[in-house]
Amino acid sequence: MMIYFDFNNEKILDSLKATLTRDNLGDLYIDLQKTPPKNIKTYFSISYFDHILSEEEYINEKFVCYSNITKLSSDNLIAELNKVMNNFLRLYDFLFDLNDDFVYIDNNSSIIKTKNKDLYVRNVINGLKERPLCTLVFSNLKLMVEIGYDLTHHFYFVENTHFEKIKEMVLLNKLFII
């Protein structure tokens, strides 16, 4: 199915901070360059791994990211990575639905406000492949998610209202909170 750009639904903007401020959601902007960001109520990371890997574990792991899979990889390894990626995609699908089918996407080249699920999923898949990483803001959930390297993503809650529901979905999808 071809996805057509519709300017009524897709507005490409200048920066995440400016976009959220313009939409009266400036309190949802989290400056990840500041340690620790000031307006966070709860923070956690989710991962395919059950702990932060040591350097030795990282080196010895069969895969830590999409780029570890090559044409020379076995079908079993590719199937395993597909399973992991789909666990993440089910979680992100749930977040989109829980946020009333709307999201802000910062994909490092533009800011997109969208209700287009196909566009959202495409950006999440690219983020999972680290091409490029992206940040998602779920305004109704008061949540900012930074899709990170090595199958580990960072969740920043400005309010804890949906924390338990999201935590349950993380665990249901065989991911770990670290």
C-alpha positions, 0 to 999 in steps of 0.5 A: 500500500502506498502512503501519500503525504497529506499536509493536513495531517503531516506538518514538518516543523523546526524543533521538538521544543519549539513545536511542543511550546507552540502547541502549549505542551512545553512542559512535555519537552525534556532536555536530555542534554541536562542531567538530570532533566528537571520535569521528569516524575519517572524514568526507566529504560526498556530493553531486550536484555534483562540488564545493562551489558558489560563490555564482555557481554556486549562483545559476546552477544549474538546480536545487540542491534539490527546492524549485527544481522548480515546476509551471512546470518542464519535464518534462525538468527534473523527469525529471532531478531524479527521476534524481538523487533515485533515485541518492540513494535507491539509496544509502540503500537499500544502507545500510539493507540493509548495516546488517541492515535497521535504522536510527535516524532523527532527523527533527527531531520524533522519534527512530525506531528501525525495521526498517520499510523503508517508514517508512525510505524515507519519511523519506529522501524527506522528507529529500531534499525538505528537509521536514524534513532528517534524521539517520540512524544505522546502528549496525552500520556505525558511521555517522551520516549527516546529510541536508543542504541543496542535494543534499549529505549528510554522512557521519561514520564512527566506524569505517572498516570499511565505508568503501570499500564505501560509497564504491564505492556512492556512485560507482556511483550517479553521486554525488560525494565532496567 
